Amino acid sequence: MPRFRVVVADFITDALAPEREILGDIADVITLDAASEADLLGKVEETDALMMYHNIAVTRDTISRLKRCKVIVRCGVGYDNVDYRFARECGIPVANVPDYGTEEVADSAIGLTLALTRGINFFNNRLQRKASDWRYMHGTPILRLRGRVFAIIGLGRIGTATAMRAKAFGMDVAFYDPYKPDGYDKALGIRRVEQLAELFHQAFVLSVHCPLTQETKHIVDARGIELMPDGSFLVNTARGATVDASAIPPAIRSGKLRGAGIDVLPVEPPPEDHPLLVAWRDPNDPCHDRVIVNPHSAFYAEEGLLDMRVKGATACRRALLDEPLRNVVN
């Protein structure tokens, strides 16, 4: 039986032990550590399966050159960085790994919520640079979480896990997700809100958990933020472009937002002149103490990364052996 070729396009740069344990008996596995799609040119055309993460995009330019690829596996939940529609036209299934980091991202969303709403980040920053004396009054008012509205956009696996965590704090959990069937809210003991504008109106904390599509790009923008109560909070652990991050600094300065926790940005690493980064890095700007920026790290745990790699490699093995595929998105 001829050996297959599996290419890991980006992100993973080690010895590929998990992938080779699953695929080593049938395939040669290599990693390219590509920084852009251009780095794939001349290196993927003969691959039988392509594994990719979030560092690069795979467009029709690359997909059209794949001569015998049986599957493209997006090792992660979101798949907006692969042209899955064109891949379908070419007869190539695209599969994702939707269940690798559910707990980690939900934990991170709640962690950001607590760090913001309880003043943890604010106090730490100001005391560290001696911007205020040793008194809690500089961060007031700080409000009790119990009974306040934790609003979720997108109630998929991660949104649901986040909802259950917020509910455990006694928060009034509400969600907007027009694709969720009726009754799901009843099973979880949370509230469905039919109109997005109404969710904005209610949100003490707004947490974004939807995929990035044409419909959800900038689903949270300046107009939506303006509908939120004064002194509310925004958390995004989904996709960078679901939130218009340039709308955050003016909302912080005006007091409309009291804090924002941003794990994802549209371009990563972001340009140095991005308005949010400029404000966040300026100790004289309110964003410096009231915005948390993380480097797309909410998904990460040692166990979660291993899950993602194992599940991605297993998807490749199924395709190479002509077994039924799971989690096909196209």
Sequence and secondary structure as in RCSB ss.txt:
>XXXX:A:sequence
MPRFRVVVADFITDALAPEREILGDIADVITLDAASEADLLGKVEETDALMMYHNIAVTRDTISRLKRCKVIVRC
GVGYDNVDYRFARECGIPVANVPDYGTEEVADSAIGLTLALTRGINFFNNRLQRKASDWRYMHGTPILRLRGRVF
AIIGLGRIGTATAMRAKAFGMDVAFYDPYKPDGYDKALGIRRVEQLAELFHQAFVLSVHCPLTQETKHIVDARGI
ELMPDGSFLVNTARGATVDASAIPPAIRSGKLRGAGIDVLPVEPPPEDHPLLVAWRDPNDPCHDRVIVNPHSAFY
AEEGLLDMRVKGATACRRALLDEPLRNVVN
>XXXX:A:secstr
   EEEEE SS  S  HHHHHHHTTTEEEEE   SSGGGGTTTSTT SEEEE SSS B HHHHTT SS  EEEES
SS  TTB HHHHHHTT  EEE TTSSHHHHHHHHHHHHHHHHTSHHHHHHHHHTT S S GGGG      TTSEE
EEE  SHHHHHHHHHHHHTT EEEEE TTS TTHHHHHT EE S HHHHHHH SEEEE     TTTTTSB HHHH
HHS TTEEEEE S GGGB GGGHHHHHHHTSEEEEEE   SSSS  TT HHHHHHH TTSTHHHHEEE SS TT 
 HHHHHHHHHHHHHHHHHHHTT   SSB  
